[in-house]
Amino acid sequence: SDVCSSDLIAVIYRQMGDLPNALKSYDEALALRPPARRYARAMDLYNVASLYIEQSNYAEALKCMNQALEIFHDVDRRDIEGLALVRIAGVYQKMGDRRKTLEYLRQAREVRQNTPDGSSPAIQSALGSVYYDLGDKQEALHCYEKALELSRPSSDEAGEAHGLAQVARVEKDIGDLAKARGHIEAALAIFESIRTQIPSLDLRASYFTEVRPYYDLYVDLLMQMHKQTPQQGYAAQALQASERGRAR
């Protein structure tokens, strides 16, 4: 059908990085979509909003995402409703409105808790990041720990490693250095395991650039432990960790 063709063309344009033409194709799909196909129209609106986000057109993104959100709620698609709420929260975060970000993330968590699979690691992690930025380290730690707990049954190694590192960052900030060390070392071990499975040297380098901040966190943590107990050899371990971080 013409609607499917417009959707497919939009996806292709988006993959090519041609956002204006992708947006035009989604708009055409929306115009052709029968009003009775409410869920499909909501997905079109969701995709349009996502494109506006990529273009930093936050006003239009919020307009479209809120329209999609209303339909997702009406047709009882709580799973996608939760994702839409997270995307809205992400827009407000980009706009620097932390309170609105937190408000929508809380709504997303409440919606997701009423779905069969419950709250998602992504929502809990996003909540933790907002609480962290707001200075509420204990609540951030609680959310990060919940995200870590939820990520483990899915066998998502990268997600678990990022979760461990997030927990370690907060523990370091609140002074629980021993726990922070255990968590960041576990995270780095997973990252190293994943890195060795990447066949391309270029892709390995790109991957390491992504996880390099966690090596920096480990070095900072060891130096903080060295300041507390200078005789334990933490400075030497920090140097070794730093060299590992540069040698990839």
Disulfide bonds with the S-S distance in Angstrom:
none
